[in-house]
């Protein structure tokens, strides 16, 4: 092949390659704006455009009734519910939706059959008449849901042009008046809203044979002691100290109450009977700083569902009435733990709470076939927060090591309440006597009730039961300490 022919062939290949590249660029370049506009998403259609703040009133009418929302000085309100906490934010959102009303689509102009949209003049699904502050007014009719499942039909009362609007935007106008009330029943506790001193709390339940009662106990402690003890104690069905963490939802549960729904505003006596509130399943009565708080918990409103969506027998919601707010609500069980808690769930593991520096002596006795006695005599300076000295059966001991032993003595494993008096076949196994410098005392008596358990009488009253293993390990630790053992030698598990 001649050089000239090869040269012409290379030129030809180059020209063909450039033509292919040019063709690809022409085929793949973006369409101009006019062409592309046909495939773009159509914009919403502005039907109404007013300033929400110019609303004077909104009158809503639907299958639930008719009511008026007024734009007052402090926001939107329903006057007939002036004594209740109202959700002005939700009312304001409704006002914005009906003053800045944008349609998703125009469905039909000058529609002849409005009933097929649920928009006939005599029976629309819902209507809202807006009166502005200048005296002018207009009405919007809302109808059936559209087939797309995301919108519903609407029109202006003086026009037969039918549009669609989003379900969320129009949903407010299908509400009952009650739906605009706040579900917040009581405020939460914050730094600016501290709880008053809880003088006396009573919880009455039909499934318990006793009332559960609590009182403030902080007055029985010096300032140095209160950090180690709950501010409240249980006094019924037994006297017991509370776990500070586990008891909070019960002690302060009447603050921060939020309902799941509103059932009836201004209920009648018949309503109280219907919802089980005339003779409630549970009552919570709190006296605090000369004020009484009272929550009534009535019938079960709904039950929890299993994984298959089937109803179980476990309550999920209850009908409730909070005195001072004339409304019947529903609350989920998580909001009102009073309805199913058990006293044992909120108790401290300590049967007594004697401040170690306030003790004069501790006398521990074991009875039966192998009796033993451990007598601790203590001397302390409370003002200096110092234990000065101590003896066990007359022998000096290390006061710092004793504090670890004392923690074990206090933390008895309470796992049940016990109310029966020990019988002849329930021998006394052990006894612990705490005597304070001020003359106050606590006496724990342990009786064998079988099944490796003991009944514990606190100051002469049957109160608790616990595994007998605690007493066995306590005795081992007492012997170890008497022989000069330290905290590292003490056993903590029974």
C-alpha positions in Angstrom: 0.0 0.0 0.0 1.4 3.4 -1.0 2.0 6.1 1.6 -0.6 8.3 -0.1 -3.3 5.6 0.3 -2.4 5.0 4.0 -2.7 8.7 4.6 -6.1 9.0 3.1 -7.3 6.0 5.1 -6.2 7.5 8.4 -8.0 10.8 7.5 -11.2 8.9 6.7 -11.2 7.0 10.0 -10.7 10.3 11.9 -13.6 12.0 10.1 -15.9 9.0 10.8 -14.9 9.1 14.5 -15.6 12.8 14.9 -19.0 12.3 13.2 -19.9 9.6 15.7 -18.9 11.8 18.7 -21.0 14.7 17.3 -24.0 12.5 16.9 -23.8 11.2 20.5 -23.5 14.8 21.8 -26.6 15.9 19.9 -28.6 13.0 21.0 -27.7 13.3 24.7 -27.8 17.1 25.3 -30.5 18.4 27.7 -33.9 19.6 26.2 -34.5 23.3 26.3 -36.7 24.7 29.0 -39.8 24.8 26.9 -39.5 21.1 26.0 -38.7 20.0 29.6 -41.5 22.0 31.2 -44.1 19.5 29.9 -42.7 16.7 32.1 -42.2 18.8 35.3 -44.4 18.5 38.4 -47.3 20.9 38.2 -47.4 23.5 41.0 -50.2 23.9 43.6 -53.1 26.2 42.8 -53.6 29.2 45.1 -57.3 29.3 45.9 -57.3 31.6 49.0 -54.6 33.9 50.3 -55.2 35.9 53.4 -53.3 36.8 56.5 -54.1 34.3 59.3 -53.8 37.1 61.9 -56.8 38.9 60.3 -59.1 36.0 61.3 -61.8 37.1 63.8 -63.6 33.7 64.0 -63.7 30.3 62.4 -67.0 28.3 62.7 -66.5 24.6 61.9 -69.5 22.3 61.2 -69.2 18.6 60.6 -70.8 15.3 61.7 -69.6 15.9 65.3 -71.4 19.2 65.7 -70.8 22.9 65.3 -68.4 25.2 67.2 -66.6 28.5 66.8 -62.9 29.3 67.3 -62.2 32.9 68.1 -58.9 34.7 67.6 -58.3 36.3 71.0 -55.6 38.5 72.5 -53.5 35.5 73.6 -54.3 33.2 70.6 -57.1 31.1 69.2 -59.7 29.8 71.8 -63.1 28.1 72.0 -65.0 30.3 74.4 -67.3 27.5 75.8 -64.1 25.7 76.9 -62.5 28.7 78.5 -62.0 26.9 81.8 -59.7 24.3 80.1 -56.2 24.2 78.7 -56.6 24.6 74.9 -54.3 23.8 72.1 -54.0 27.2 70.4 -51.1 25.9 68.3 -53.4 23.4 66.6 -56.1 26.0 66.1 -53.6 28.4 64.6 -52.5 25.7 62.2 -56.1 25.2 61.1 -56.4 29.0 60.6 -53.3 29.0 58.4 -54.6 26.2 56.3 -58.0 27.9 55.6 -56.5 31.3 54.9 -53.5 30.2 52.7 -55.5 27.5 50.9 -53.6 25.8 48.1 -55.1 23.1 46.0 -53.2 20.0 44.8 -55.3 19.8 41.6 -58.3 21.3 39.9 -60.8 18.4 39.5 -63.8 19.9 37.7 -64.9 23.4 36.8 -68.6 24.3 37.3 -69.4 20.8 38.5 -73.1 19.9 38.1 -73.2 16.9 40.4 -71.5 18.0 43.6 -72.8 15.2 45.7 -70.4 12.7 44.1 -67.6 14.7 45.8 -69.4 15.0 49.1 -69.7 18.7 48.4 -73.5 19.4 48.0 -74.5 22.7 49.6 -77.0 21.1 52.0 -74.7 18.3 53.2 -71.0 18.7 52.8 -68.8 16.5 54.9 -67.4 19.5 56.7 -67.5 23.3 56.4 -65.7 26.2 57.9 -66.9 29.8 57.8 -64.1 32.3 58.3 -65.0 35.8 59.4 -62.2 38.3 59.0 -61.6 41.3 61.3 -63.0 43.7 58.6 -66.3 41.9 58.7 -66.0 40.0 55.4 -66.5 36.3 55.4 -66.2 33.2 53.2 -67.1 29.5 53.6 -65.1 26.4 52.4 -66.8 23.0 52.0 -64.8 19.8 52.4 -66.0 16.5 51.0 -64.9 12.9 50.4 -61.5 11.5 50.2 -60.1 11.4 46.6 -59.1 8.0 45.1 -55.4 8.7 45.5 -55.7 8.3 49.3 -53.7 11.4 49.9 -56.1 14.2 49.2 -59.8 15.1 49.5 -62.2 17.3 47.6 -63.1 20.9 48.5 -64.7 24.0 47.0 -65.7 27.5 48.0 -69.4 27.9 48.9 -70.0 30.4 46.1 -68.3 28.3 43.4 -68.9 24.9 41.9 -65.2 24.5 41.0 -63.9 21.4 42.7 -60.3 21.0 43.8 -58.3 18.5 45.9 -56.3 19.4 49.0 -54.0 17.3 51.2 -55.5 15.3 54.0 -53.4 16.9 56.7 -54.3 20.4 55.7 -58.0 19.7 55.7 -58.1 17.2 58.6 -58.6 20.0 61.2 -62.1 20.7 59.9 -63.3 17.1 60.6 -62.3 17.5 64.3 -64.6 17.6 67.3 -64.3 20.7 69.5 -62.8 18.4 72.1 -59.9 17.7 69.7 -58.7 21.2 70.1 -58.3 20.8 73.9 -54.8 20.1 75.2 -54.0 16.5 76.3 -51.6 17.9 78.9 -53.3 17.5 82.2 -50.6 18.6 84.6 -47.2 20.2 84.0 -44.0 18.4 84.3 -41.6 19.1 87.2 -38.8 21.5 86.1 -36.3 23.8 87.8 -39.1 26.4 87.6 -41.8 24.1 88.7 -40.7 22.1 91.7 -42.9 19.7 93.5 -44.4 20.7 96.9 -43.6 18.6 100.0 -45.7 15.4 99.8 -47.4 15.2 103.1 -49.6 12.2 102.6 -50.2 10.0 99.6 -52.8 7.3 99.5 -53.4 4.8 96.7 -56.5 2.7 96.9 -56.9 -0.3 94.5 -59.7 -2.8 94.3 -57.2 -5.7 93.6 -55.4 -5.0 96.8 -56.6 -5.9 100.3 -55.0 -2.8 101.8 -54.4 0.9 101.0 -50.8 1.9 100.1 -49.9 5.0 102.0 -46.8 7.2 102.1 -45.8 10.2 104.3 -43.0 12.7 104.2 -40.2 11.5 106.5 -37.5 14.1 106.0 -38.3 15.7 109.4 -37.0 12.6 111.1 -33.5 13.0 109.7 -30.7 15.4 110.4 -29.2 17.3 107.4 -26.3 14.9 107.2 -28.6 11.9 107.1 -31.1 12.9 104.5 -28.9 12.2 101.5 -28.8 8.5 102.5 -32.6 8.2 102.9 -35.7 8.8 100.8 -37.8 11.8 101.7 -40.8 9.6 101.9 -41.6 6.3 103.6 -44.4 3.8 103.2 -46.6 3.4 106.2 -49.2 1.0 104.9 -49.5 -1.9 104.5 -46.1 -2.0 106.3 -43.6 0.6 107.4 -40.8 0.6 104.8 -38.2 2.8 103.2 -38.4 3.6 99.5 -36.0 3.1 96.6 -35.3 6.6 95.5 -35.2 5.7 91.8 -37.9 3.2 91.6 -40.4 5.1 93.7 -40.2 8.4 91.7 -42.9 7.5 89.2 -45.3 6.8 92.1 -44.4 9.7 94.4 -44.4 12.3 91.7 -46.6 10.6 89.1 -49.3 13.2 89.4 -47.0 15.7 87.7 -46.5 15.6 83.9 -49.7 13.7 83.2 -50.6 13.6 79.5 -53.7 11.9 78.3 -54.0 9.8 75.2 -57.5 11.0 74.4 -60.4 13.1 75.6 -63.6 11.1 76.1 -66.2 13.5 77.5 -66.1 17.2 78.5 -68.5 18.1 81.3 -69.4 14.5 82.1 -72.7 13.6 83.8 -73.3 11.2 86.6 -74.3 8.7 84.0 -71.0 9.1 82.3 -69.1 8.5 85.5 -71.0 5.3 85.9 -70.5 4.2 82.3 -66.7 4.6 82.6 -66.4 3.2 86.1 -65.5 6.5 87.7 -68.3 6.6 90.3 -66.7 3.6 92.0 -63.2 3.6 90.5 -60.8 0.7 90.3 -58.0 2.9 91.7 -57.8 6.3 93.4 -54.7 8.4 94.0 -55.2 11.0 96.7 -52.3 13.3 97.5 -52.1 16.0 100.2 -49.3 18.4 99.7 -48.8 21.8 101.4 -52.5 22.3 102.1 -53.7 21.3 98.7 -55.3 18.0 97.6 -54.8 16.3 94.3 -57.1 13.5 93.3 -56.9 11.1 90.3 -59.6 8.5 89.7 -58.9 5.5 87.5 -61.9 3.7 86.2 -62.6 0.9 83.7 -60.1 -0.4 81.2 -60.5 1.5 77.9 -58.4 -0.8 75.7 -56.1 -3.8 75.9 -52.6 -4.4 74.5 -52.3 -6.4 71.2 -50.1 -9.4 70.6 -47.8 -9.8 67.7 -50.7 -10.9 65.5 -52.8 -7.9 66.4 -55.1 -9.9 68.6 -56.3 -8.3 71.9 -54.8 -9.7 75.1 -56.0 -9.5 78.6 -53.4 -6.9 79.6 -54.8 -3.4 80.0 -53.3 -0.7 77.8 -55.5 2.4 78.6 -57.9 3.3 81.4 -60.6 5.9 81.7 -59.6 8.6 84.2 -60.8 11.8 85.8 -58.5 14.3 87.5 -60.4 16.5 90.0 -60.4 20.1 89.1 -60.6 19.4 85.3 -64.1 18.4 84.3 -63.1 16.0 81.6 -63.0 12.2 81.3 -59.7 11.2 79.7 -58.0 8.0 78.7 -54.5 7.4 79.9 -52.0 4.7 78.8 -50.9 2.5 81.7 -47.4 3.9 81.3 -48.7 7.3 82.3 -50.5 6.0 85.4 -48.3 3.3 87.1 -50.5 3.6 90.2 -52.9 1.1 88.5 -50.6 -1.9 88.4 -47.5 -1.3 90.6 -46.8 -3.5 93.6 -45.4 -2.0 96.8 -42.5 -4.4 96.8 -41.4 -3.0 93.5 -40.5 0.5 94.9 -39.0 -0.5 98.3 -35.5 0.0 99.4 -33.5 -3.1 100.3 -33.0 -1.5 103.7 -35.5 -2.5 106.3 -34.1 0.2 108.5 -32.2 3.4 107.8 -30.4 4.3 111.0 -27.5 6.7 110.4 -24.4 4.9 111.6 -23.0 7.9 113.4 -26.3 8.2 115.4 -26.1 4.7 116.8 -25.4 3.9 120.4 -25.2 0.1 120.0 -26.3 -2.8 117.8 -27.1 -6.1 119.4 -27.3 -9.1 117.0 -28.4 -12.5 118.4 -28.7 -15.9 116.8 -30.9 -18.6 118.4 -31.4 -22.3 118.0 -28.9 -25.1 118.2 -25.9 -22.9 117.7 -26.6 -19.6 119.4 -24.3 -16.6 119.2 -24.3 -12.9 120.2 -22.6 -9.9 118.6 -22.8 -6.7 120.6 -21.4 -3.5 118.9 -20.9 -0.5 121.1 -20.3 2.7 119.2 -19.1 6.3 119.9 -19.3 9.0 117.3 -19.2 12.7 116.8 -22.1 13.6 114.4 -21.1 17.2 114.1 -17.6 16.2 113.0 -19.0 13.3 110.9 -16.6 10.9 112.5 -16.9 7.6 114.3 -14.5 7.8 117.2 -14.4 4.3 118.4 -16.2 1.0 118.6 -16.1 -2.4 120.3 -17.5 -5.9 119.4 -18.2 -7.9 122.5 -15.7 -5.7 124.3 -12.9 -5.8 121.8 -11.9 -2.7 119.8 -12.3 -2.8 116.0 -11.3 -0.6 113.0 -14.2 1.9 112.6 -13.6 2.3 108.9 -13.8 -1.4 108.3 -17.0 -1.5 110.4 -18.7 0.9 108.0 -18.5 -1.7 105.3 -19.9 -4.4 107.5 -22.7 -2.1 108.5 -23.7 -1.5 104.9 -24.2 -5.3 104.5 -26.3 -5.4 107.7 -28.6 -2.7 106.4 -29.1 -4.0 102.9 -31.3 -7.0 103.6 -32.8 -8.6 100.5 -36.5 -7.7 100.8 -38.3 -9.5 98.1 -41.9 -9.8 99.4 -44.3 -8.4 101.9 -45.5 -10.6 104.7 -48.5 -10.0 107.0 -49.1 -13.2 109.0 -48.0 -13.6 112.6 -45.4 -16.4 113.0 -46.9 -19.6 114.6 -45.6 -22.1 117.0 -43.8 -24.0 114.2 -42.0 -20.8 113.1 -39.1 -20.4 115.6 -37.2 -17.2 116.1 -33.9 -17.6 114.2 -32.2 -14.2 114.8 -32.8 -10.7 116.2 -31.1 -7.3 115.5 -31.6 -4.4 117.8 -30.5 -0.9 116.7 -30.4 1.7 119.5 -29.8 5.3 118.7 -28.2 7.9 120.9 -31.5 9.8 121.0 -33.3 6.8 122.4 -35.1 5.8 119.2 -34.8 2.1 118.2 -35.6 -0.5 115.6 -35.9 -4.2 116.2 -35.8 -6.8 113.5 -36.9 -10.3 114.4 -36.4 -13.2 111.9 -38.7 -16.3 112.1 -38.2 -19.5 110.1 -41.4 -20.0 107.9 -40.0 -22.9 105.9 -38.9 -23.2 102.2 -35.6 -21.6 103.2 -37.3 -18.3 104.0 -37.8 -16.2 107.0 -40.6 -13.7 108.1 -39.2 -10.4 109.3 -41.0 -8.5 112.1 -40.1 -4.8 112.2 -40.8 -3.4 115.6 -43.2 -6.1 116.4 -45.2 -6.1 113.2 -44.9 -8.8 110.5 -43.6 -6.9 107.5 -41.4 -8.8 105.0 -40.0 -12.1 104.0 -36.6 -12.9 102.6 -34.3 -15.9 101.9 -32.7 -17.4 105.0 -29.4 -17.4 103.2 -28.9 -13.7 104.1 -28.8 -14.6 107.8 -26.3 -17.4 107.2 -23.9 -15.1 105.2 -24.4 -12.3 107.8 -23.2 -14.6 110.5 -20.2 -15.7 108.5 -19.3 -12.0 108.0 -19.8 -11.3 111.7 -17.3 -14.1 112.6 -14.8 -12.9 110.0 -15.0 -9.3 111.3 -14.7 -10.5 114.9 -11.5 -12.4 113.9 -10.0 -9.2 112.5 -11.1 -9.5 108.9 -11.3 -6.5 106.5 -13.8 -5.4 103.9 -12.0 -7.6 101.3 -12.8 -10.7 103.4 -16.5 -10.0 103.7 -18.9 -12.0 101.5 -21.5 -9.9 99.6 -23.5 -12.6 97.9 -25.9 -15.0 99.6 
